[in-house]
Amino acid sequence: MLRSMYSGISGMKNFQTKLDVIGNNIANVNTYGFKKGRTTFKDLVSQQISGAGAGTNPKQVGLGSQLASIDTVDTQGSLQTTGRALDLGISGDGYFVVQNGSQQFLTRAGNFYLTPTSDTESKIVNADGYELLGTDNLPITIESTAKSFSVGADGSVNVVQSDGTSSTVNTIAIAKVSNPAGLEKAGSNLYRTSTNSGALPASFSGPGIDGAGDLVSGALEMSNVDLSEEFTEMIVAQRGFQANTKIITTSDEILQELVNLKR
């Protein structure tokens, strides 16, 4: 009787967490490069009533459930064509590398901007001003005297000078880690490495090299959240939450009946 009440409480807590993850997924359905979360459960502990014997199975009563993991599902999001030169998408594995001071972060959001850092040069940055890094581990800079620039499918940043000459100033880096699901979300579409994700490589590769994905210029990767799937999971979580509240209500009614026996 009391075991069922505490099992119901554990179930309610877990389904509330599941609803929190679903709510965050739906809120980021239109966030560039967002990777949805997934909640998994496992049984809490089982109370042993009697052990297994010759010809008899063990008798155990479960005492509820607990949160097993909140996974980041890093599947490919759809690419939306924008035609903007600094909108970049990755088709395949890997992340853009951005830098803020001495800190390096990973991101799949490819909406970058050109911002002047001095009278002579500009840098490619994200929406928060973090510098986009090239394969040489340095920020990608473009001279202010350049007439135009473009980003090739191989990640090369090509600059055309006022005299018509062109040159490649750098190549956009694509970084891979051994376990992408182990990355920690740092907010603002950024990820940081953890002990379970593996460290960043000492040197970065360009797109399409060493298993890295291809670069798509003029396109942005959308969120991989599927609204129909999230709404279905939300209904399942809601019904699971309601079922666990019913367990608590039923256990309370049984306790009330026991109390009434004294009257």
N, C-alpha and C positions, 0 to 999 in steps of 0.2 A: 504494500500500500504506500508506505513512505518512499520506498525505492522508486516506484513509478512517478511520484511527484518530483523527485530530484532528477530523474531521467527527462521528464518533461521540461524542467528548467534548462537543462543543458541543451536540449533540442531547440528551445526558443532562442537561446543566445547564439547558437550556430546559424540558425536561419536568419537572424537579424544581421549577422555578419555577411551572409550571402546576399541579402538585400542591399547592404551597404555597397558591396562590390558591384552588383548589378546597377545600382543607381549611379555609381561613378562611371561605369561603362556607357550608360545611356547619356550622361552629361557630356561625355567626350566623343559622341558619335561623329561630330564634325571637326574634331581636332586633328590637325595634320600629323601623321606619323604615330598616332596613338595606338598602343597595343593593349587589347582588352585583358581583364583579369578573370580568373576562374577559381572558384572555391571548392575544395574537396574536404570530406569529413572522414573520420575513423571512429571506431567504437572506443569508449573511454576505458572501462575496466569491467571485468566480469567477476561476480562473487561466486566462489566455489561452494556449492551445497554438498556435493559428494563427488568423489573422483571416479575415474573409470576403473572398472573391474572386469573380470572374466565374463564376457557376454553382456556387460552393461556399459552404457555410455556415460560420460561425465555429465553431471547436472550443474549448470551454471546459469546465473541470472545477470544479464547485462545491466550496467548502471548508467547508461546514457551514451552520448557521443561527444566528440571534441573536434576542434578544427585541425585538419591534417596539413593543409597548405593553402596559400593564395598564390596561384601560379600566374605568370605573365605569358600569355599566348602570343608568341612572336611570329605569327603567320603573316604572309604578304598582304598588304592593303592594296586596294585598287588605285591605279594611277590616273589622275585627272589632268588633262591637258590645259595649260594656261597660256602658253606662248611667251611667257616672261623669261628673259635670259637667265635670271638668278633664281628661278624656281627649279629645283633639282629633285629628282626622285631616284630611289635605288630599287632596281628590279633584281631581287635576290637577297643574299645574305650581306651583312655588314652595316656599319653605321658611319655617319659623318663624325668628324672629331672637331670639337670647338674648345676654345681655351679662354679662361678668364683668369688673368694673372698667371699663377703657376698651376692652377687647377685645370684638368682636362676632363671633358664630358663627352658622352656619345649621344647622338640624336638621329632619328629618322625623319624629322621635320626638315624639309629642304627649302623653306622660304627664307632666302638670304637677301642681304641688302649691301649696297656699296656706300661706305661712309668715309669721309675724309679724315685722316689722322694728322695731316700736316699740309703745307702749301704744295708739297711735291708728290704726295702719294695718298692713296685711299686703300682701305682694307675691306674684305668681304666678311660681314658679320651676320649673326642671327638677330632675331627681334629684340633680344636683350643686350646686344652689343658684344657678344662673345665672338672671338675671332675664329674663322674657319681655317683649319690647318691643311697644309699640303703634304705630299709624301716626304718632304724634307723636314717634317716636324716644325715648320715655321709658318706663321700666318701668311696668307696669300695677299700680296700687295699689288696694286696697279698704279702706275704713274698717272698723275693728274693731267699730263700732257697727252695721254692716249686719246685717240679719236673715237675708238669703239673697242669692244671686247666681246668674246663669245666663249662658251664652254662646250668642249667637244664630248663625244660619247665615251672617250677614253679618260675623261676627267681633266684634260689639258685646258688651261686657261690661256686663250690666245688673245693677244693685244695688237691692234692696228694703230700705228702712229700717224701723226698728221701728214707725214711725207709719203704715206702709203705702205711703208714696210710693216711686216708683221713678225711677231715672235711669241714663243710660249714662255710665260713667266713662271708657271708652276703647274703641278698636277694635283687635283683634289684627292685627299687621302680617304680611303675606305678601310676602317678598322674592323677586325673580327675578334671575338673572344671565344674561348672553348665552350662556355655554357651561357648563351644569351639569356636563358630564363633566370640565371642567378644575378643579373644586373639589378641594381637598386634604382628606383625612380627618384629623381632629385627635383621634380617639379619643372615647369616651363618646358615640357617635352624633352627633358634631359635625363640621361642615365649616368650612373657612376659604377665603377667596378666594385666588386665585393670579393671576399675570400672564396666564394663558391662560383663566381663567374669566370675567374681567371684574370690575370693581369693583361693590360694592353701590350701589344708587341713593341719591341724596341724600335722598330722602323715600320712605317705604314706602307701599304701597297696601294696601287691605283685601282680603279674599277676593272672588274673582269680578271684580276690577277690573284692567284693563290686562293681561289674559291670565293672571292668577293663578288658581289653583285654588279650588274651593269648600271651605268649612270644614264638617266634619261633627262635630258635638258628640256626646259620648258614644260615640266609636269611636276605635280606634287602627289606624294603618297597620302591617301586618305586613311582614316581610322579603319581598323579591321573589325569594328563592332558591327554585328548583324542585329538589327532591331527586332526582327521576328524571333530570332533565337533568344534575345534578352527578355522579350515580353513573355515568351514561353517559360523561361527559367524563373521569371518573376512570379508567374502564376503558381508554379511548383513550390517556390519558396513560401509564398503566401499561404498556400494550403498546408504545407508542412508546419508552418508556424501555428496556424489555427488548430491543427491536429494535436500539437503539443500542448496548447492551452486547454484543449478538451481533456487531455490526460490529467492535468492539474485540477480542473473542475471536477472530474469524476472522482479523483482521489479525495478531494475536499468533501464531496457528498458522502463518501463512504465513512470518512472520519466523523462527519456530522451524525450519521446513523449510529455509530458506536457511542457517541456522546449521548444520544437520545435514549440508548438502552438503560442508562442510569436513572432516567426519569420515571 
